[in-house]
Amino acid sequence: MTIRLYLDDDCLAKGLVKALRSDGVDVVTAQEAGIAGYDDEEHLAYATEQGRVLYSFNRGDFLRLNKQWLEANRSHAGIILAAQQRYGIGEQKRRIMKVINGKSAEDMMNCVEFLNRWG
């Protein structure tokens, strides 16, 4: 199954969403889901319930949540993390597309990927 994305509050860029959608990527944002401003665990829970891989710049908090969830035998649909302001929209899209084309939704289960590794 193909990866579907959820973008949290930290990484919302309308240009990125538009670019991903123009390539056929199924993307939902925190604003569209009606949960903008919620805490990080609620974003991860929403993405998981929807079977979506969460994309965020909030590396520290989501690495911590990943560890907590796995230690508690809780599963998530996957997390992609990027350094904030490191990549422009075009570079983010290119690297996200490499992840999507290189991994299935099943491969991403309980997995954390770092965008810098997909150059």
Secondary structure, DSSP 8 states (H G I E B T S, - for coil): ----EEE-GGG--HHHHHHHHHTT--EEEHHHHT-TT--HHHHHHHHHHTT-EEEES-HHHHHHHHHHHHHTT---S-EEE--TTTS-HHHHHHHHHHHHHH--HHHHTT-EEEGGGG-
